[in-house]
Amino acid sequence: MELIDQNIAILGAGNLGIAIGQGIVEEKLKEPGQVILTRRKLSHITHLADKGFKTADDNKVAVADAGYVFLCVQPRQLAALIEEINPVLTENHVLVSVITGVSIDEIKSLLKVSVPVVRAMPNTAIAIGESMTCIACNDSKELALTVQKVFNSLGQTLVIDEKLMQAATVLGASGIAFFMRFLRAATQGGVQMGFHSEEAQLIAVQTAKGAASLILETGNHPEVEIDRVTTPQGCTIAGLNEMEHQGLSSALIKGLMVSYDKIKNIK
Ligand SMILES: NC(=O)c1ccc[n+]([C@@H]2O[C@H](COP(=O)([O-])OP(=O)(O)OC[C@H]3O[C@@H](n4cnc5c(N)ncnc54)[C@H](OP(=O)(O)O)[C@@H]3O)[C@@H](O)[C@H]2O)c1
């Protein structure tokens, strides 16, 4: 099934659903008229209808008009949604779920026909085309690669085993919050040293972006880049070592693991 021939239905046009729809159109994978966005409060997406997207409050109409169906509702809203679209789902559809914590098998157990299901875990940077999206599919590798093409237009992607999806959620989706807290702390330090908060924020954020880009572009281990800025007996190594004495790496890893334990025990 070629993605290019198929309309895309996005069921649950909230934060993530809208970002995915907009990214697909901005990257010219589809014309706006080939993307159908649904939600119950249709008045919240009239601005997208004005841009040429199809919009609907009837999920069955959207599914009947599409080949690829993105499930973008909240976890608790999934069962009702599947019940609604079951009568119009066929074996030729592909379901792509971005719903946190719901496995492929759990989704399949709600279906009345055999439909391939792909799971994707993006993060909120998808709104600016900078998501890290992990993708899993137990049906076919080819299908995972097709869906990967969509998310490639919205940032970086990685196809993973579904058993790593919870870890991907913590590192990639919750990770946005973890790095935000780091940015906030750096900004507060900048203010204490004499910058106005907006200046401190710019310096901290652009520096973090530069650090991340260095690793993305060179593929270097972070420690290689750290070595480049740590003069013997200098201020960087003194600050870095103090952060480690205070438990920086340990706090980050422990936080990730608490998050991971929590996500494994949700439900
Ligand atoms: N935010 C993240 O970082 C992130 C990352 C990865 C995955 N996720 C997952 O992505 C999903 C969506 O997240 P979000 O932040 O986009 O949530 P959201 O903004 O609440 O969007 C969900 C949308 O679904 C609509 N909806 C609910 N029931 C519906 C139905 N029966 N038919 C059609 N539309 C329906 C809601 O609008 P109406 O009330 O108007 O219907 C709402 O706009 C969640 O499952 C979340 O776990 C989120």
The ligand as an SDF file (V2000), in Angstrom:
LIG
                    3D

 48 52  0  0  0  0  0  0  0  0999 V2000
    1.6550   15.2980   24.3900 N   0  0  0  0  0  0  0  0  0  0  0  0
    2.6630   14.4550   24.2730 C   0  0  0  0  0  0  0  0  0  0  0  0
    3.8290   14.7170   24.5820 O   0  0  0  0  0  0  0  0  0  0  0  0
    2.4110   13.1100   23.6920 C   0  0  0  0  0  0  0  0  0  0  0  0
    3.4980   12.4160   23.1680 C   0  0  0  0  0  0  0  0  0  0  0  0
    3.2620   11.1710   22.6170 C   0  0  0  0  0  0  0  0  0  0  0  0
    1.9870   10.6480   22.6240 C   0  0  0  0  0  0  0  0  0  0  0  0
    0.9510   11.3450   23.1740 N   0  0  0  0  0  0  0  0  0  0  0  0
   -0.3850   10.7440   23.1440 C   0  0  0  0  0  0  0  0  0  0  0  0
   -1.0910   11.3450   22.0710 O   0  0  0  0  0  0  0  0  0  0  0  0
   -2.4710   11.3640   22.3590 C   0  0  0  0  0  0  0  0  0  0  0  0
   -3.0250   12.7470   22.0980 C   0  0  0  0  0  0  0  0  0  0  0  0
   -2.3520   13.6860   22.9050 O   0  0  0  0  0  0  0  0  0  0  0  0
   -2.7060   15.2230   22.8000 P   0  0  0  0  0  0  0  0  0  0  0  0
   -1.7650   15.9300   23.6810 O   0  0  0  0  0  0  0  0  0  0  0  0
   -2.8280   15.6080   21.3580 O   0  0  0  0  0  0  0  0  0  0  0  0
   -4.1840   15.2010   23.4500 O   0  0  0  0  0  0  0  0  0  0  0  0
   -5.4050   16.2150   23.2130 P   0  0  0  0  0  0  0  0  0  0  0  0
   -4.8910   17.5790   22.8620 O   0  0  0  0  0  0  0  0  0  0  0  0
   -6.3200   16.0500   24.3620 O   0  0  0  0  0  0  0  0  0  0  0  0
   -6.1070   15.6580   21.9020 O   0  0  0  0  0  0  0  0  0  0  0  0
   -7.0490   14.6200   21.8880 C   0  0  0  0  0  0  0  0  0  0  0  0
   -8.1710   15.0770   20.9920 C   0  0  0  0  0  0  0  0  0  0  0  0
   -9.0430   13.9990   20.7580 O   0  0  0  0  0  0  0  0  0  0  0  0
  -10.3340   14.5330   20.5420 C   0  0  0  0  0  0  0  0  0  0  0  0
  -11.2920   13.4390   20.7460 N   0  0  0  0  0  0  0  0  0  0  0  0
  -11.6150   12.8020   21.8950 C   0  0  0  0  0  0  0  0  0  0  0  0
  -12.5030   11.8320   21.6540 N   0  0  0  0  0  0  0  0  0  0  0  0
  -12.7320   11.8300   20.3220 C   0  0  0  0  0  0  0  0  0  0  0  0
  -13.5530   11.0730   19.4670 C   0  0  0  0  0  0  0  0  0  0  0  0
  -14.3260   10.0840   19.9190 N   0  0  0  0  0  0  0  0  0  0  0  0
  -13.5400   11.3490   18.1570 N   0  0  0  0  0  0  0  0  0  0  0  0
  -12.7480   12.3480   17.6620 C   0  0  0  0  0  0  0  0  0  0  0  0
  -11.9650   13.1180   18.4250 N   0  0  0  0  0  0  0  0  0  0  0  0
  -11.9560   12.8610   19.7430 C   0  0  0  0  0  0  0  0  0  0  0  0
  -10.4420   15.6740   21.5450 C   0  0  0  0  0  0  0  0  0  0  0  0
  -11.2690   16.7050   21.0670 O   0  0  0  0  0  0  0  0  0  0  0  0
  -12.8640   16.7400   21.3550 P   0  0  0  0  0  0  0  0  0  0  0  0
  -13.0220   16.7320   22.8390 O   0  0  0  0  0  0  0  0  0  0  0  0
  -13.3140   17.9980   20.6870 O   0  0  0  0  0  0  0  0  0  0  0  0
  -13.3910   15.5120   20.6920 O   0  0  0  0  0  0  0  0  0  0  0  0
   -9.0110   16.2110   21.5800 C   0  0  0  0  0  0  0  0  0  0  0  0
   -8.8510   17.3390   20.7750 O   0  0  0  0  0  0  0  0  0  0  0  0
   -2.6240   10.8950   23.8010 C   0  0  0  0  0  0  0  0  0  0  0  0
   -3.0380    9.5540   23.8200 O   0  0  0  0  0  0  0  0  0  0  0  0
   -1.2350   11.0100   24.3610 C   0  0  0  0  0  0  0  0  0  0  0  0
   -1.0050   10.0110   25.3270 O   0  0  0  0  0  0  0  0  0  0  0  0
    1.1480   12.5810   23.6690 C   0  0  0  0  0  0  0  0  0  0  0  0
  1  2  1  0
  2  3  2  0
  2  4  1  0
  4  5  1  0
  4 48  2  0
  5  6  2  0
  6  7  1  0
  7  8  2  0
  8  9  1  0
  8 48  1  0
  9 10  1  0
  9 46  1  0
 10 11  1  0
 11 12  1  0
 11 44  1  0
 12 13  1  0
 13 14  1  0
 14 15  2  0
 14 16  1  0
 14 17  1  0
 17 18  1  0
 18 19  2  0
 18 20  1  0
 18 21  1  0
 21 22  1  0
 22 23  1  0
 23 24  1  0
 23 42  1  0
 24 25  1  0
 25 26  1  0
 25 36  1  0
 26 27  1  0
 26 35  1  0
 27 28  2  0
 28 29  1  0
 29 30  1  0
 29 35  2  0
 30 31  1  0
 30 32  2  0
 32 33  1  0
 33 34  2  0
 34 35  1  0
 36 37  1  0
 36 42  1  0
 37 38  1  0
 38 39  2  0
 38 40  1  0
 38 41  1  0
 42 43  1  0
 44 45  1  0
 44 46  1  0
 46 47  1  0
M  CHG  2   8   1  16  -1
M  END
$$$$
